[in-house]
Amino acid sequence: MFSAASALAQGTVEDYNRAYALKTTFSADSVFNWARNVVWRDSSHVLHYQISTPQGKRYVVYDADKASTSVFNSKEEQDKALGIKPRPAHKPRFKPQRERHWMEVDEENDPRPIVSPDGKLDAFIEEYNVVIHNTDEPYHKTRRLTQDGTIGKYYSNRIQWSPDGKYILVCKRRPVEKRYVYYVESSPSDQLQPKLHKQEYAKPGDELPQHYPVIIEVATGRAVEADASLIDNQYDLEWLQWSPDSKYVTMEYNQRGHHLYQLLAMDAATGNMRTVVEEKANTFVNYTRLWRQFINDGKQLLWLSERDNWNHLYLYDVKTSKVIRQITKGPWCVRDIQFVDEKEGTIYFSASGRNNGEDPYHVHYYKIGIDGKNLVELTPEPGNHNATFSYDRRYLVDTYSTVASAPVTVLRNVSDGSLVRTLETADISRLEKHGWVAPEVFVAKGRDGVTDMWGIIQRPVNFDPNKKYPVIEYIYAGPGSAYTPKSFIPYNWNMTSLAELGFIVVQLDAMGTSWRGKQFEEVCYKNLKDAGFPDRMLWIKAAAGKYPYMDADRVGIFGASAGGQESTTAVLLHGDFYKAAYSSCGCHDNRMDKIWWNEQWMSHPIDSSYVECSNVENAHKLERPLMLVVGEMDDNVDPSSTYQVVNALIKANKDFELVMLPGVHHTMGESFGEHKRYDFFVKHLLGVNPPKWNELK
């Protein structure tokens, strides 16, 4: 293998230097007339954007009413023409508060006055209870509305007045002891000695705060409480909202384990709770998909759900809790809601999978009547679309492309999707002059022999079909989304340079990822170790069957975060196929990682499935080269998740490599780790010794 690889001259100094050079050679500025940063000017029909040209950057203003274009040499000239004044430097009047880390949970117990609709009263928390204060009197003059708040079950400061000002909605909050992750920063920039940091970090199985809604009549102090048994074992109780008529409060109840999700309505007079919408699943309710909007003065509700396997819109009667109609339907997914125009009776949304014969992940834009009629596609060209509507929704500006075709930006009428004007067509001739090679979209059947798996194949610029290329897969999986690029990218940070060293680099979305229907997603339920590997291996074998220069006997894999977990799993459980893995900042044991990601797919309470999916538990199975990378200050995935794999590998007497990056947070490896990754695959897949680092430019 060494002699054969040397004859092919892959992994050379020249290859490395070319790989690094492409980061600047294939920059976005090398693509001319690509409309970027497209923005509508206030409520007008004037839009502006930036392009690159052979002469430098230009700033374009287009007036849709006048059909006129103005081009400026600087943003300052553009802003002056648009009447945009430069913002003065902001000088904070008060000392800024410490920004809360995204893992830190608000205890909801600091005093925060909430003013009534008429401005005459405000309410806040004092000594664990709700008090009322006349806004024209000193703050020490208050009236206590509750008496039963305690340190162990206090009233939350998230107070909401009813629209008519007669009631206050508040929750009793039962706090829990918090978990913290501790970090030693070995090499701080401002001192010699290490620093100890701690960060709040809830993990699967930890106790969570509970909220119990209370509605208080302000004039009398009479309070009604929700039946706690109807909202027990909460993961979340969120989106509490008064009805316009002040008769009830709606809230979204996410039960721990994510098998039940309900929109509930609590009667202001009685406290009685009823279910407006209910989502149930034996696997998981993917609650991040859910969306709601009340219409018709709160009498009706628009709701987004995967209940028929596909993500679709439903219209509810709030009073009867009945579905009036399913608005969208079919084997495709609504992706986002842009606008709901009640007066017009129209919903504007994006979706994928409607266009037969096209990549099912491509996003297009549509509008449909709330009555479920008159569906109009607003962006008909094949490709992945990104549209921005004018404020009055008369026009939309749309940029579309594929991974293999340059972006085109057009202006369209929203009334019927008709083309007004093509604003820009990107020119990639400079990229092509420097050898840019578009990735190939490749499709092959998955494990069921029926479902298509979509992915991309990246070849080096000096590709030679007479050579034999090892294959490296970049992996990131999980039902959070789909991850394979669908739009034009001049330089793919995960693939472009790596391919230059003498590899074919691939990426695909296998079963267990999103936007192909809920059954496609649910493969991962309590089984994150699956990671779509049965589909991935078949896909790579199919590609190698079509292209003999792809060596399916030399396949490597790499990823970070969830991809770090999955790439290690690949060599532990599928080492007969994956011959080497680079894994950075992996959540290697789902009991060690953040609560929301892992309980969403692995459920609650913790059971044996968590153990079976653990790379720590399976570390003794390692028979292939493995490089583990971890950021010392990773505030996303607990670094101990990697260290525990290291510990298990050492105890099992396994050979592996560990790269620890001082002071680094959640990462693929930064520039040092990238170079280590290149060397790792050159050594273990090409079978040659990598160039010395001081030999490279």
C-alpha positions as CSV (number, residue, x, y, z in Angstrom):
1,M,0.0,0.0,0.0
2,F,2.9,2.4,0.8
3,S,4.6,1.8,-2.5
4,A,1.3,2.1,-4.5
5,A,0.4,5.3,-2.8
6,S,3.8,6.8,-3.3
7,A,3.6,6.1,-7.0
8,L,0.3,8.0,-7.2
9,A,2.0,10.9,-5.4
10,Q,-0.9,11.8,-3.1
11,G,-0.4,13.6,0.2
12,T,2.6,15.5,-1.0
13,V,3.9,18.9,0.0
14,E,2.4,20.2,-3.3
15,D,-1.0,18.8,-2.3
16,Y,-0.9,20.4,1.1
17,N,0.1,23.8,-0.2
18,R,-2.6,23.7,-2.8
19,A,-5.2,22.6,-0.2
20,Y,-4.4,25.6,2.0
21,A,-4.2,28.0,-0.9
22,L,-7.8,27.1,-2.0
23,K,-9.2,28.8,1.1
24,T,-8.4,32.2,-0.5
25,T,-8.5,31.1,-4.2
26,F,-12.1,29.9,-3.8
27,S,-13.4,32.8,-1.8
28,A,-16.9,34.2,-2.2
29,D,-15.3,37.4,-3.6
30,S,-14.0,35.4,-6.5
31,V,-17.7,34.9,-7.6
32,F,-18.8,38.0,-9.6
33,N,-22.3,39.4,-9.6
34,W,-23.5,37.2,-6.7
35,A,-26.1,39.3,-4.8
36,R,-25.3,39.0,-1.1
37,N,-26.8,40.7,1.9
38,V,-30.1,41.5,0.1
39,V,-32.2,43.9,2.2
40,W,-35.5,45.8,1.5
41,R,-35.3,49.4,2.5
42,D,-37.9,50.0,5.2
43,S,-41.5,49.7,3.8
44,S,-40.5,50.8,0.3
45,H,-40.1,48.8,-2.9
46,V,-36.4,49.6,-2.9
47,L,-33.9,46.9,-2.2
48,H,-30.1,46.9,-1.9
49,Y,-27.3,44.3,-2.0
50,Q,-23.6,43.8,-2.5
51,I,-21.8,42.2,-5.4
52,S,-18.1,41.5,-6.2
53,T,-16.8,42.5,-9.6
54,P,-13.4,42.3,-11.3
55,Q,-12.9,45.9,-10.3
56,G,-13.9,45.3,-6.6
57,K,-17.0,45.4,-4.5
58,R,-20.0,47.3,-5.6
59,Y,-23.2,48.3,-3.8
60,V,-26.4,48.0,-5.8
61,V,-29.8,49.8,-5.2
62,Y,-32.8,48.6,-7.2
63,D,-36.2,50.5,-7.2
64,A,-38.9,48.0,-8.2
65,D,-41.5,50.7,-8.8
66,K,-39.2,52.7,-11.2
67,A,-37.4,49.6,-12.5
68,S,-34.1,51.6,-12.0
69,T,-30.7,50.4,-10.8
70,S,-28.0,52.5,-9.2
71,V,-24.5,51.2,-8.5
72,F,-22.1,52.6,-5.9
73,N,-18.4,52.1,-5.1
74,S,-18.8,52.1,-1.4
75,K,-21.4,51.3,1.3
76,E,-21.2,54.9,2.5
77,E,-22.2,56.2,-1.0
78,Q,-25.1,53.7,-1.0
79,D,-26.3,54.6,2.4
80,K,-26.2,58.3,1.6
81,A,-28.3,57.7,-1.5
82,L,-30.8,55.7,0.5
83,G,-30.9,58.3,3.3
84,I,-29.4,55.9,5.8
85,K,-27.5,57.9,8.5
86,P,-24.5,56.4,10.2
87,R,-25.3,55.2,13.7
88,P,-23.5,57.1,16.5
89,A,-21.3,55.1,18.7
90,H,-23.3,53.6,21.5
91,K,-22.3,54.7,25.0
92,P,-24.1,52.6,27.6
93,R,-25.7,54.8,30.3
94,F,-25.5,52.1,32.9
95,K,-23.0,49.3,33.6
96,P,-24.1,46.4,31.4
97,Q,-25.4,43.3,33.1
98,R,-23.6,40.0,32.8
99,E,-24.9,38.2,29.8
100,R,-26.5,34.9,30.7
101,H,-24.9,31.8,29.2
102,W,-27.2,29.8,27.0
103,M,-27.1,26.9,29.4
104,E,-28.0,29.0,32.4
105,V,-31.6,28.8,33.5
106,D,-33.3,32.0,34.8
107,E,-34.4,31.5,38.3
108,E,-37.2,34.1,37.7
109,N,-36.8,35.5,41.2
110,D,-35.4,39.0,40.8
111,P,-37.8,42.0,41.3
112,R,-39.1,43.2,38.0
113,P,-42.1,45.5,37.9
114,I,-44.6,44.7,35.2
115,V,-47.0,47.6,34.4
116,S,-50.8,47.1,34.0
117,P,-52.4,47.9,30.6
118,D,-53.7,51.2,31.9
119,G,-50.4,52.2,33.4
120,K,-51.8,52.8,36.9
121,L,-50.5,49.7,38.6
122,D,-47.4,47.5,38.5
123,A,-46.8,44.1,39.9
124,F,-43.7,42.4,41.1
125,I,-42.3,39.7,43.4
126,E,-41.4,40.6,46.9
127,E,-40.4,38.0,49.5
128,Y,-41.5,35.1,47.2
129,N,-45.0,36.6,46.7
130,V,-46.9,38.9,44.3
131,V,-47.4,42.5,45.3
132,I,-49.3,45.3,43.6
133,H,-48.1,48.9,43.6
134,N,-49.8,52.2,42.5
135,T,-47.4,53.7,40.0
136,D,-47.9,57.2,41.4
137,E,-46.9,56.2,44.9
138,P,-43.5,55.3,46.5
139,Y,-42.4,51.7,46.0
140,H,-42.6,50.8,49.7
141,K,-46.4,51.2,49.5
142,T,-47.6,47.9,48.2
143,R,-50.5,45.5,48.5
144,R,-49.7,41.8,48.8
145,L,-51.8,39.6,46.5
146,T,-50.4,36.2,47.7
147,Q,-49.1,34.9,51.0
148,D,-48.1,31.3,50.3
149,G,-44.9,31.8,48.3
150,T,-41.8,30.2,50.0
151,I,-38.2,29.7,49.2
152,G,-38.9,26.2,47.9
153,K,-42.0,27.2,45.9
154,Y,-42.1,30.9,45.1
155,Y,-44.0,33.1,42.6
156,S,-42.2,33.7,39.3
157,N,-41.4,37.2,38.1
158,R,-42.8,36.3,34.7
159,I,-46.0,38.2,35.4
160,Q,-48.6,38.8,32.7
161,W,-51.5,41.2,33.0
162,S,-54.8,40.3,31.3
163,P,-55.6,42.7,28.4
164,D,-58.4,44.2,30.4
165,G,-56.2,44.6,33.5
166,K,-58.5,42.7,35.8
167,Y,-56.3,39.6,36.2
168,I,-52.6,38.7,36.7
169,L,-51.2,35.4,35.4
170,V,-48.2,34.1,37.3
171,C,-46.7,30.7,38.1
172,K,-45.6,29.2,41.3
173,R,-42.1,27.9,40.6
174,R,-40.4,25.0,42.2
175,P,-36.7,25.3,41.8
176,V,-34.2,22.5,41.7
177,E,-30.5,22.1,42.6
178,K,-28.4,22.9,39.6
179,R,-25.6,20.9,38.1
180,Y,-22.4,22.5,37.1
181,V,-19.5,21.6,34.8
182,Y,-16.1,22.7,35.9
183,Y,-13.2,23.7,33.6
184,V,-9.6,24.3,34.2
185,E,-8.3,26.9,31.8
186,S,-4.6,25.9,31.7
187,S,-3.1,28.8,29.8
188,P,-5.1,32.0,30.4
189,S,-3.9,35.1,28.5
190,D,-4.0,37.4,31.5
191,Q,-2.1,35.4,34.2
192,L,0.4,32.7,34.7
193,Q,-1.6,30.4,36.9
194,P,-4.6,28.3,35.6
195,K,-8.1,29.4,36.2
196,L,-11.1,27.4,37.4
197,H,-14.4,28.1,35.7
198,K,-17.8,26.6,36.3
199,Q,-20.9,26.6,34.1
200,E,-24.5,25.6,34.8
201,Y,-25.2,22.5,32.7
202,A,-28.3,20.3,33.1
203,K,-27.8,16.7,31.9
204,P,-30.2,13.9,31.0
205,G,-32.1,12.6,34.1
206,D,-31.5,15.8,36.1
207,E,-34.4,17.3,38.0
208,L,-36.0,20.3,36.2
209,P,-37.9,23.4,37.6
210,Q,-41.7,23.0,37.6
211,H,-44.2,25.7,37.0
212,Y,-47.8,25.8,38.3
213,P,-50.0,28.6,36.8
214,V,-52.1,30.8,39.0
215,I,-54.6,33.5,37.9
216,I,-55.3,36.2,40.4
217,E,-58.1,38.7,40.3
218,V,-56.5,42.0,41.1
219,A,-59.4,43.8,42.8
220,T,-60.2,41.0,45.3
221,G,-57.0,38.9,45.4
222,R,-59.0,35.8,44.6
223,A,-56.7,33.2,43.0
224,V,-57.4,30.0,41.0
225,E,-54.7,27.4,40.4
226,A,-54.3,24.9,37.6
227,D,-54.7,21.2,38.5
228,A,-51.0,20.2,38.9
229,S,-51.8,16.6,37.9
230,L,-52.6,17.8,34.4
231,I,-49.1,19.3,33.9
232,D,-47.0,17.0,36.0
233,N,-43.4,15.9,35.1
234,Q,-42.8,19.0,32.9
235,Y,-39.9,19.3,30.6
236,D,-41.2,22.8,29.9
237,L,-44.3,24.9,30.4
238,E,-43.9,27.8,28.0
239,W,-45.6,30.3,25.7
240,L,-48.2,31.4,28.3
241,Q,-50.5,33.9,26.6
242,W,-53.7,35.7,27.4
243,S,-56.7,35.4,25.1
244,P,-57.7,38.8,23.6
245,D,-61.0,38.7,25.7
246,S,-59.1,38.0,29.0
247,K,-61.2,34.9,29.6
248,Y,-58.4,32.3,29.5
249,V,-54.7,31.7,29.2
250,T,-53.1,29.3,26.7
251,M,-49.8,27.5,27.4
252,E,-47.7,24.8,25.8
253,Y,-47.0,21.8,28.0
254,N,-44.1,19.6,27.0
255,Q,-44.1,16.4,29.2
256,R,-40.7,15.0,30.2
257,G,-39.8,12.3,27.7
258,H,-41.3,14.2,24.8
259,H,-44.1,11.7,24.1
260,L,-46.8,14.2,24.9
261,Y,-47.1,17.9,23.9
262,Q,-50.3,19.9,24.5
263,L,-51.6,23.4,24.0
264,L,-53.7,24.0,27.1
265,A,-56.3,26.7,27.9
266,M,-56.8,27.7,31.6
267,D,-60.1,29.5,32.5
268,A,-59.5,32.8,34.2
269,A,-62.6,32.5,36.5
270,T,-62.4,28.8,37.5
271,G,-58.8,27.7,36.8
272,N,-60.2,24.7,34.8
273,M,-57.8,23.4,32.2
274,R,-58.7,22.0,28.8
275,T,-56.7,20.6,25.9
276,V,-56.9,22.7,22.7
277,V,-54.3,20.7,20.7
278,E,-52.5,17.4,21.6
279,E,-49.5,15.8,20.0
280,K,-48.6,12.2,21.0
281,A,-45.9,9.9,19.8
282,N,-44.6,6.5,20.9
283,T,-41.2,7.7,19.9
284,F,-40.8,11.5,20.2
285,V,-42.7,14.7,19.4
286,N,-40.2,16.8,17.6
287,Y,-41.3,19.9,19.4
288,T,-38.8,22.2,17.6
289,R,-41.0,21.7,14.5
290,L,-44.1,23.0,16.2
291,W,-45.4,26.5,15.4
292,R,-48.6,28.3,16.3
293,Q,-50.4,31.5,15.6
294,F,-53.8,32.6,16.8
295,I,-56.1,34.3,14.3
296,N,-59.6,35.7,14.2
297,D,-59.3,37.4,17.6
298,G,-58.0,34.2,19.2
299,K,-61.0,32.2,18.0
300,Q,-58.9,30.1,15.6
301,L,-55.4,28.7,15.7
302,L,-52.9,27.8,13.0
303,W,-50.8,24.9,14.1
304,L,-47.8,23.0,12.5
305,S,-47.5,19.3,13.1
306,E,-45.9,16.1,11.9
307,R,-48.8,14.0,12.9
308,D,-49.5,12.5,9.4
309,N,-45.7,11.9,9.0
310,W,-45.1,15.1,7.2
311,N,-44.8,18.6,8.6
312,H,-48.1,20.4,7.8
313,L,-50.4,23.2,8.7
314,Y,-53.7,22.7,10.5
315,L,-56.5,25.1,11.4
316,Y,-58.2,24.7,14.8
317,D,-61.4,26.0,16.4
318,V,-60.0,27.1,19.8
319,K,-63.4,26.9,21.6
320,T,-64.2,23.3,20.5
321,S,-60.6,22.1,20.2
322,K,-61.5,20.6,16.8
323,V,-59.5,20.6,13.6
324,I,-61.4,22.7,11.1
325,R,-59.2,21.6,8.3
326,Q,-55.7,20.4,7.3
327,I,-54.4,23.3,5.2
328,T,-51.4,21.7,3.6
329,K,-51.1,18.0,2.7
330,G,-48.9,15.6,0.9
331,P,-45.6,13.8,1.1
332,W,-43.6,16.9,1.6
333,C,-42.7,19.2,4.5
334,V,-43.5,22.8,5.4
335,R,-40.2,24.3,6.6
336,D,-41.1,27.8,7.8
337,I,-44.0,30.3,8.0
338,Q,-43.0,33.7,6.6
339,F,-46.3,35.6,7.1
340,V,-50.0,35.1,7.9
341,D,-52.1,37.8,6.2
342,E,-55.5,37.5,8.0
343,K,-57.1,40.2,6.0
344,E,-56.2,38.5,2.7
345,G,-56.7,35.1,4.2
346,T,-53.3,33.9,3.0
347,I,-50.3,32.1,4.5
348,Y,-46.9,32.5,3.1
349,F,-44.5,29.6,3.7
350,S,-41.5,27.7,2.6
351,A,-41.4,23.9,2.0
352,S,-39.3,21.1,0.6
353,G,-40.1,17.9,-1.3
354,R,-43.1,19.1,-3.4
355,N,-41.2,19.2,-6.7
356,N,-41.0,15.8,-8.2
357,G,-37.7,14.9,-9.8
358,E,-35.9,17.5,-7.8
359,D,-33.7,17.1,-4.7
360,P,-36.3,16.7,-2.0
361,Y,-34.4,18.9,0.3
362,H,-34.6,22.0,-1.9
363,V,-36.6,24.8,-0.3
364,H,-39.2,26.6,-2.4
365,Y,-41.7,29.4,-1.4
366,Y,-45.4,29.2,-1.6
367,K,-48.6,30.9,-0.6
368,I,-52.0,29.2,0.2
369,G,-55.4,30.3,1.5
370,I,-56.3,29.7,5.1
371,D,-59.1,27.7,3.5
372,G,-56.6,25.3,2.1
373,K,-57.2,26.4,-1.5
374,N,-55.2,28.3,-4.2
375,L,-51.8,27.0,-3.5
376,V,-49.3,29.1,-5.6
377,E,-45.6,28.3,-6.0
378,L,-43.7,31.6,-5.9
379,T,-40.2,30.3,-6.7
380,P,-40.6,27.7,-9.5
381,E,-37.0,27.3,-10.8
382,P,-35.2,24.1,-9.8
383,G,-32.8,24.8,-7.0
384,N,-32.6,25.7,-3.3
385,H,-34.2,29.1,-2.7
386,N,-33.8,31.9,-0.2
387,A,-36.5,34.6,-0.6
388,T,-37.1,37.9,1.2
389,F,-40.5,39.6,0.9
390,S,-41.1,43.3,0.6
391,Y,-42.9,44.6,3.7
392,D,-46.3,44.9,1.9
393,R,-45.7,41.5,0.2
394,R,-46.1,42.8,-3.3
395,Y,-42.6,41.6,-4.3
396,L,-40.1,39.0,-3.3
397,V,-36.4,38.9,-4.1
398,D,-35.2,35.4,-4.5
399,T,-31.7,33.9,-4.7
400,Y,-31.6,30.3,-5.9
401,S,-28.8,27.9,-6.7
402,T,-27.6,24.3,-6.2
403,V,-24.3,23.0,-5.0
404,A,-23.3,22.6,-8.7
405,S,-24.9,25.8,-10.2
406,A,-24.2,29.4,-9.5
407,P,-26.6,31.7,-7.7
408,V,-29.3,33.6,-9.6
409,T,-31.2,36.5,-8.0
410,V,-34.6,37.5,-9.3
411,L,-37.5,39.8,-8.4
412,R,-41.0,38.3,-8.5
413,N,-44.6,39.4,-8.1
414,V,-46.0,37.8,-5.0
415,S,-49.5,37.8,-6.5
416,D,-48.7,34.9,-8.9
417,G,-44.9,34.3,-8.7
418,S,-44.4,35.8,-12.1
419,L,-40.9,37.1,-13.0
420,V,-40.4,40.9,-12.8
421,R,-36.7,40.9,-13.5
422,T,-33.5,39.0,-13.2
423,L,-31.3,41.1,-11.0
424,E,-28.0,39.2,-11.0
425,T,-26.6,36.0,-12.4
426,A,-23.4,35.0,-10.7
427,D,-20.3,34.5,-12.7
428,I,-18.0,31.6,-11.6
429,S,-15.5,31.8,-14.4
430,R,-12.7,32.9,-12.1
431,L,-13.3,29.9,-9.9
432,E,-13.3,27.6,-12.9
433,K,-10.1,29.2,-14.2
434,H,-8.4,28.2,-11.0
435,G,-9.7,24.6,-11.3
436,W,-12.9,24.8,-9.1
437,V,-14.8,21.5,-9.3
438,A,-18.5,21.4,-8.3
439,P,-19.5,18.6,-6.0
440,E,-21.6,15.9,-7.6
441,V,-25.1,15.2,-6.2
442,F,-25.3,11.5,-5.8
443,V,-28.4,9.4,-5.0
444,A,-28.5,5.7,-3.8
445,K,-31.1,3.5,-2.1
446,G,-31.0,3.2,1.7
447,R,-31.3,0.1,3.9
448,D,-34.9,-0.5,2.9
449,G,-34.0,-0.7,-0.8
450,V,-36.7,1.9,-1.5
451,T,-35.8,5.2,0.0
452,D,-33.3,7.5,-1.8
453,M,-30.4,8.8,0.2
454,W,-29.1,12.1,-1.1
455,G,-25.5,13.3,-0.8
456,I,-22.6,15.0,-2.5
457,I,-19.2,13.8,-3.8
458,Q,-16.3,16.2,-3.7
459,R,-13.2,15.5,-5.9
460,P,-9.9,17.3,-6.0
461,V,-9.1,20.0,-8.6
462,N,-6.4,17.7,-10.1
463,F,-8.7,14.7,-10.2
464,D,-7.5,11.8,-12.3
465,P,-9.9,8.9,-12.9
466,N,-7.0,6.6,-13.4
467,K,-5.9,7.0,-9.8
468,K,-7.5,5.2,-6.8
469,Y,-8.8,7.5,-4.1
470,P,-9.6,6.6,-0.5
471,V,-13.0,8.0,0.6
472,I,-13.6,10.2,3.6
473,E,-17.1,10.9,4.9
474,Y,-17.9,14.1,6.9
475,I,-20.7,13.2,9.3
476,Y,-23.2,15.1,11.3
477,A,-26.5,13.4,11.9
478,G,-29.6,13.5,14.1
479,P,-33.2,14.7,13.6
480,G,-32.4,18.3,14.4
481,S,-32.2,19.0,10.7
482,A,-30.6,17.9,7.4
483,Y,-27.0,18.8,7.0
484,T,-25.7,18.2,3.5
485,P,-25.3,21.6,1.6
486,K,-27.9,22.3,-1.0
487,S,-26.9,25.8,-2.1
488,F,-23.8,27.0,-4.0
489,I,-20.6,27.1,-1.9
490,P,-17.3,28.2,-3.5
491,Y,-15.3,26.8,-0.7
492,N,-16.6,24.0,1.6
493,W,-14.6,24.1,4.8
494,N,-15.3,20.5,5.6
495,M,-14.5,19.1,2.1
496,T,-12.7,21.2,-0.4
497,S,-9.1,21.3,1.0
498,L,-9.2,17.8,2.4
499,A,-10.0,16.4,-1.0
500,E,-6.8,18.0,-2.4
501,L,-4.6,15.7,-0.4
502,G,-5.7,12.8,-2.5
503,F,-9.2,11.9,-1.3
504,I,-12.8,11.7,-2.4
505,V,-14.8,13.4,0.3
506,V,-18.5,12.8,0.7
507,Q,-21.5,13.9,2.8
508,L,-25.0,12.6,2.9
509,D,-28.2,12.7,5.0
510,A,-29.2,9.2,6.0
511,M,-32.2,7.9,7.9
512,G,-32.4,9.5,11.3
513,T,-32.1,13.1,10.0
514,S,-34.9,15.5,9.1
515,W,-37.2,16.8,6.4
516,R,-38.0,13.4,4.8
517,G,-41.0,12.6,7.1
518,K,-41.2,11.5,10.7
519,Q,-40.7,7.8,10.0
520,F,-37.4,8.7,8.4
521,E,-36.5,10.7,11.5
522,E,-37.6,8.1,14.1
523,V,-34.9,5.6,13.1
524,C,-32.7,7.2,15.7
525,Y,-35.2,6.9,18.6
526,K,-33.3,5.6,21.7
527,N,-30.7,4.5,19.1
528,L,-28.4,7.4,18.3
529,K,-25.6,4.9,17.7
530,D,-27.5,4.0,14.4
531,A,-26.5,7.4,12.9
532,G,-27.8,6.2,9.6
533,F,-24.7,3.9,9.1
534,P,-26.6,1.1,7.3
535,D,-27.7,3.7,4.7
536,R,-24.3,5.5,4.6
537,M,-22.3,2.3,3.9
538,L,-24.7,1.3,1.1
539,W,-24.5,4.8,-0.4
540,I,-20.7,4.8,-0.4
541,K,-20.6,1.3,-1.9
542,A,-23.0,2.4,-4.6
543,A,-20.9,5.4,-5.4
544,A,-17.8,3.2,-5.6
545,G,-19.6,0.8,-7.8
546,K,-20.3,3.5,-10.3
547,Y,-16.9,5.1,-9.9
548,P,-14.1,2.5,-9.7
549,Y,-11.6,5.2,-8.6
550,M,-13.4,5.4,-5.3
551,D,-11.8,2.9,-3.0
552,A,-14.6,1.5,-0.7
553,D,-11.9,-0.6,1.1
554,R,-10.2,2.6,2.4
555,V,-13.0,4.7,4.0
556,G,-12.4,7.2,6.8
557,I,-14.8,9.4,8.7
558,F,-14.7,12.6,10.7
559,G,-17.0,15.0,12.5
560,A,-17.5,17.3,15.5
561,S,-20.0,17.4,18.4
562,A,-22.8,14.9,17.4
563,G,-20.5,14.1,14.4
564,G,-17.7,13.5,16.9
565,Q,-19.8,10.9,18.7
566,E,-20.9,9.4,15.4
567,S,-17.4,9.2,13.8
568,T,-16.1,7.4,16.9
569,T,-19.1,5.1,16.8
570,A,-18.2,4.3,13.2
571,V,-14.9,2.7,14.0
572,L,-16.1,1.1,17.2
573,L,-19.2,-0.6,15.7
574,H,-18.5,-0.6,12.0
575,G,-14.7,-1.0,11.9
576,D,-15.0,-3.5,9.1
577,F,-16.0,-0.6,6.8
578,Y,-14.7,2.6,8.4
579,K,-10.9,2.3,8.6
580,A,-10.0,5.5,10.5
581,A,-11.9,8.2,12.4
582,Y,-11.2,11.8,13.5
583,S,-13.6,12.9,16.2
584,S,-13.7,16.3,17.8
585,C,-15.7,17.4,20.9
586,G,-17.9,14.4,20.7
587,C,-20.9,13.9,22.9
588,H,-19.7,10.3,23.3
589,D,-22.1,9.3,26.1
590,N,-25.6,10.8,26.0
591,R,-25.8,10.8,29.8
592,M,-22.9,13.3,29.8
593,D,-24.2,15.8,27.3
594,K,-26.8,18.6,27.6
595,I,-30.3,17.6,28.5
596,W,-32.3,19.1,25.7
597,W,-30.5,17.4,22.8
598,N,-30.3,13.9,24.3
599,E,-33.6,13.5,26.1
600,Q,-35.3,14.7,22.9
601,W,-34.2,11.6,21.0
602,M,-33.2,9.2,23.8
603,S,-36.2,10.0,26.0
604,H,-36.6,10.0,29.8
605,P,-36.0,8.3,32.2
606,I,-32.5,7.1,31.5
607,D,-32.5,3.4,30.6
608,S,-30.2,0.8,29.0
609,S,-30.4,2.5,25.6
610,Y,-28.2,5.2,26.9
611,V,-25.6,2.6,27.9
612,E,-25.8,0.8,24.6
613,C,-25.2,4.0,22.6
614,S,-22.2,5.0,24.7
615,N,-18.8,5.1,23.1
616,V,-17.3,4.7,26.5
617,E,-19.1,1.4,27.0
618,N,-18.0,0.3,23.5
619,A,-14.4,1.6,23.6
620,H,-13.0,-1.8,24.0
621,K,-14.1,-2.7,20.5
622,L,-11.6,-0.3,18.9
623,E,-9.4,-1.9,16.2
624,R,-8.9,1.1,13.9
625,P,-6.9,4.3,14.0
626,L,-8.7,7.0,16.1
627,M,-7.8,10.6,16.8
628,L,-9.8,12.3,19.6
629,V,-9.8,16.1,19.8
630,V,-11.2,18.2,22.6
631,G,-11.4,21.9,23.4
632,E,-10.3,22.4,27.0
633,M,-13.0,25.1,27.5
634,D,-15.8,23.4,25.5
635,D,-19.0,25.0,26.8
636,N,-21.3,23.0,24.5
637,V,-20.3,19.4,25.2
638,D,-18.7,18.6,28.5
639,P,-15.0,17.9,27.8
640,S,-15.2,14.9,30.2
641,S,-17.3,13.2,27.6
642,T,-14.1,12.8,25.5
643,Y,-11.8,12.2,28.5
644,Q,-14.0,9.3,29.7
645,V,-13.6,7.7,26.2
646,V,-9.9,8.2,26.6
647,N,-10.0,6.5,30.1
648,A,-11.9,3.5,28.7
649,L,-9.5,3.1,25.8
650,I,-6.5,3.2,28.1
651,K,-8.0,0.6,30.4
652,A,-8.7,-1.6,27.3
653,N,-5.0,-1.1,26.2
654,K,-6.0,0.5,22.9
655,D,-3.8,2.6,20.7
656,F,-5.2,6.0,19.8
657,E,-4.3,9.7,19.5
658,L,-5.5,12.6,21.7
659,V,-5.3,16.3,20.8
660,M,-6.3,18.7,23.6
661,L,-6.6,22.3,22.6
662,P,-5.9,24.8,25.5
663,G,-8.4,27.6,25.9
664,V,-10.5,26.4,23.0
665,H,-14.3,26.0,23.1
666,H,-16.5,23.8,21.0
667,T,-14.6,23.1,17.8
668,M,-13.8,20.9,14.8
669,G,-10.1,21.5,15.8
670,E,-9.3,25.0,14.6
671,S,-6.2,25.4,12.4
672,F,-4.0,23.1,14.5
673,G,-6.6,20.3,14.6
674,E,-7.3,20.7,10.9
675,H,-3.6,20.1,10.1
676,K,-3.6,17.1,12.5
677,R,-6.7,15.8,10.7
678,Y,-5.0,16.1,7.3
679,D,-1.9,14.2,8.5
680,F,-4.0,11.6,10.2
681,F,-5.9,10.6,7.1
682,V,-2.8,10.9,4.8
683,K,-1.0,8.5,7.1
684,H,-3.8,6.0,7.7
685,L,-5.7,6.0,4.4
686,L,-3.0,6.9,1.8
687,G,-0.3,5.1,3.7
688,V,2.4,7.8,3.3
689,N,4.2,9.8,5.9
690,P,2.8,13.4,5.9
691,P,5.2,16.3,5.0
692,K,7.0,18.0,7.9
693,W,5.1,21.0,9.0
694,N,8.0,23.4,8.4
695,E,8.1,22.3,4.8
696,L,4.7,23.8,4.0
697,K,3.9,27.3,3.0
